Each structure stands twice: as structure tokens, then as C-alpha cells.
């Protein structure tokens, strides 16, 4: 049994991560600002992670075998975590994103998000000023696009396709779309659980096997909703639907696979994810499956 702290973990795959850790018999702590209670069996710690003094007080005498940080977005948050958790944990896993490589589309908001995540990774990984090692072993999990869970999938990106294709409305796509990477919401929870128990450090990409372009995604949705997708090719520079990219935008999961994690195939879980998104649609927007 390990003592594992999850920072965040109050929604979507973070909730599944906490549940998986508890089911595995670990002593689980969940830290957030108090708006959401953790599942039964987890110890709730309440603090604002931006407040170093308040965070240290909330942690009290607790130490951990691993920390899984679900909500680190800025180098300042990373600096606070590095300072407060030094001497409190031997391992720190940050949930990062594929956006750090080069966000697509490169909007100002996306670039700011990616830059914040990238710099946060660097803060947590860097050696001490005297050249000694960082205060804990650090790993950054760069996740693919997370899908599945119906209403739990709060971004609404898969729902965009289910709604538009089901209603016979056109989907905006690039003329020559490139493939991108996906991961199931339950799978990324399993991956983070696994990462917390491992010893590797550095960055690792987490993505199901089998990248898809937007046309294949439309076909998968169409097979479920029973409508032929209508496509509208966008002009160069014009915004397209989510997951339509005009350049290569897929992850390489080979390091994680070599380390021992067994990824699923997108083709195996995507039909059910589409079904869940369809079931979550208002009845007026949902079309019976074929």
C-alpha cells in the first residue's frame, strides 16, 4: 500500500483515478479548495494550491510515496508545489498535455495554455541551484485528447460531431486532414495510476493505439447515429471542427509501451464513447442509431 496524494481529481478522469487508487488498496489523499468532496475512503485536504503557506498547513505532517498533480497550469503553481512538497514526497507526476509540443490550432489562448504547461514541467524537473538533483523524481504525462463518458466529457468536442452529424448539419474539416491521438477517459486514469507506482522520470506520451483523422472520426460517429456525414471543407486559415488538423498532430506512445503499459486500441472503445455522447444529447438533438 502506498500513500498517494491527488491534487484536483474532482471531475472526469480525475475521479476515476481516485477510485482506481482506492480500489487498489492505496491510502489516498485528495487536495482541492473544498468545493467537491472526494469519494468515500479518501482523506480530504482543503487548500488553495497557489497559497504556499496555506498548502503547507493543510498538508500538516503528511508525507507521500507519490503525488499526482491534475491541475498544474503555470510555472508559479509548479514553483509552489516544488517548494512545499520537497521532503514530503519521493515522486511527483504531473498531468500535462499534447498541446505542449505545438498547439493546433495555434490560437493565442492555446499558445498561452501550452506555454504555461511547458514551463511548469520545466520548473518541476530542473535541478536545484547548487546542481544537486530535484527534490523528487518527476514525470510529466502528456495526454492525448481524452474522450468518453458522455456528459462527463465536459469539453463537448465529441458531442459536437454527434450533434451535427445526427442533425444532418455540415462538419467543417480541412481539405487534407492529418491524424491525431486519442485516449479513453478510463484508460488515462489507469495510466496515471500506473505512473504513480513506477520509477521512470521525464516526459511520456499517453495515447491509445491507432491515431485517427477527422474523416475517420466522422465515419465512426456516422456508423452509430445512422446518418451520412456532411462535410464542409474550410478555406486555408479558416477555423475547422475540433480534431481536424492541417498538419501532423499525433503522439508517440512507444516510450510508455516500452516501460510496460498496455494501451488499448481507439477502434475498440470509440463506438461506445460515441454511444455515450449520443445518449447524453437532448432528445431533440439525438437521432436513433441505425
N, C-alpha and C positions, 0 to 999 in steps of 0.2 A: 504494500500500500504506500502510495506517495501522497505528499501534501502539495496540492496544486491550486494555485490562485488563478481565476479567470477575471480579467478586467473587462467589464462590459458583460456580454453574454446574456443580455435580456431579451434579444429577439432573433428571429430567423435561425441561422445555423449555430449562432452562439448558444441558444437554448439547448440545441441538440448536443453540442459539445459538453455542456454541463451535465446533461442527463447521461451521456455516454461515460463520462468520468465517474459519476456516482455509481453507475451500474457495474463498472469495473472494480469497484471497491476502494477507490481513492478517497482521501479526505479532501473535500472540495470547498474552496472559499470563493465567493463571488463579490467583487467590489464594483459598486456603482454609486450614483448620487442619491439613491434611496427611492427612486420613482417606481421601481419594479422589484418585487421580492423574488429571490431565487427559488428553484424547485425545492421541495422538502428534502432535507438531508444535507443541504449545503449551508455553510455558515455565511451569513450576510455581513459584509463590511461596507460601511457607508462613508464616502468621502468624495470630494471633487479632486480628480486626478491632477488638475492644474495647480492645486494648492499643496506645495511640498510639505509644509508643516502639518496641515490637516491630514494629509495622506499618511505621514509617518505616525501621527497619533492614532488614526484608525487601524493601522496595522499592529500597533502595540508590540507585544513580544513575539508575534508570529513570524516564523520562518517557513520557507517553502522549498520543495525539491524543484519545482518549475512554476513559472508564471506564463500564462498565455494572454497576451495583450490584444484584445479585439478592437480597441478604439484609440489607437495612437495615430494621430494625423499630422502632427507638427514636430519640428525639432525641439521646440520648447517643452512639449509634453514628454518627448523622449529624454531630454536632459533631466527633467524632474524625476522620471522613472529610474534613470541610471543612478542618480544620487540617492534616492530613497531606498531602492532595492539592493544597492551594494551591501553585501554582507547578509542579506536576507534570503537570497535565492542563488542556487548554483546554475540555473538555466533560465533563459528568457526567450520566449517565442513570440514574435510579433506577426500579426496577421497583416500582410501587405497586399499588393495588388499588381496585376499585369500592367497597369497604367504607368508604372514607374519606368518602363522601357521607352515609351514614347506614345503618349495618349492619342487615341484616334476616336472621333475627330479631334484635332488639336485646338479646342476652344480655350479661351482664357481660363474658364473655371476648371476644365480638365487639366490644363497645364499646372495650375496652382495646386490642385489636389495631388497630382503626381509628384511635383517638386517637394511638397510637404512630406509625403510618404518616403521619398527617396532620401531626403535629408534626415528624417527620423531614423531610418535604418542606419545611416552613417554614424549618427550620434551614439546609438546603442552598440555599434560594432567596434568603434575606434579604441585603440589602446589608451591607457592612461597617459597624462602629460609627461610622466617620467619614463615612458617607454615600456612599462610593465603591461601585463595583459589587462583586458577589460574586466570589470568586476564580476562578470558572469559569462558563461557560454551563451552565445547569441545566435539565433536562427531567424531568418525572415522568410515567411511563407508567402510567395507571390501567387495569389489565387487567380484562376481563370474566371470567366463570367459564371456566376452562380445561378442555377435555375432549379425550379421545382418547388412544390409546397403550396401552390395555389395562392390564396390570399397572403400567406406568409412571405411570398416573394414581393417585397414592398416596392421594388423599382418599377414594376409594371411592364418590363420590357418584353417578356414572353406574352403577357396579356395583350400587348399591342398587336402582335401577329394573330393571336386567336380572335380578337375582336374584329380586326379589319378583314381578315380572310373569311371569317364566319359571316360577316355582313356584306361580303362582295365588294368591299372597298379596296382601292389600289394600295399596294405596299411600295414605298419609294426605295429603289435599290440602285446601286451603281451598275454601270454598263458591263463592267468586268469585275465582279466582286471577288475578294480574297477570303480565304478561310480564317476562322478564329477559333478559340478554345473555350470549352465549357466544362463545368464540374457540377455534379448534383449536390444539393444542399446537405443531404445526409452524408455524402462522401467527403465533403470538405470538413465536416465535423469530425468524421473518423480520422481524417488526415491530421488535423490539429491535435487530436487525442494522441495519435501515434507519434507525432513530432515532439510532443511534450515528454514522452517516455524515452526518446532516443538521445544520442550524444553528438550527432553531427552539428556543425556550425555553418554559418554563411547563408547565402540565399538558395532557395529551392523553389521550383515552379510546381504548382499543383493543378493538374488538369486531367480530366478523363481522357482516355484514348479515343482518337477519331475527331479531328477538327472538322468543322462544317462551314461552308459559306452560306450566305443569306438565302440563296436559291434552294439549297438542300433543307434549310430550316423551314422555309415556306412549304416545301413538299411534305415535310413531316407534320406540320400543322394542318395542311390541307387533307392529309390522309385521315386525320382524326375528325375534323369538322365537316368533311364531306362537301367541300367547295373547292373548285379550281382557283388557285391564287391569281389575282390580277396584279400585274407588276407595272410600275411606272419608273422608267429609267431617268435618273436625275442628271442634270447638266453638271459639268465639272465645277466643283466648289459649292454646289447646292447641297444642303443637308439631306441625308437619307435616313431610313429607319434604323433603329438600334441594331447592331451586329452586322450591318452592311459596311464593308470597308473597301477602300480603293487601293490598299497596299497590304502587304503581308502583316498579319496581326495574330499569330498563333504562338502558344508557349511550347517549350521543350520540356517534357516531364521525365526525361531519361535519368537525370540525377536522382530524383525521388524513387523511380522504379529500381535503379541500381542499389539504392540504400535499403530496399526491401518492401516498399509499399506497393500493393497490388491495386492498380486503378481499374475502374470499370470502363466499359465502352459507352460512349454517348448514345449510340444506337439502341442500347439495351434499356436505358432509363428515360430517354426523351419522350417516347409515346405516352408514358404515364404522367410525365411532367406537363405535357400539353393537355392531357385529360383533366388534370388538377386545375390548370389555368382556365379551361373551359367551364368546369363545374363552378368556379368562383365568379364567373361572369354573371351580371344581372340577366334574368331570363330574357329580357328584350334584346340582349346583345348576343345570346348564345344560340347556336344552331345545332340541332341534333346531329349526332355523328352518323356517318353512313353505315 
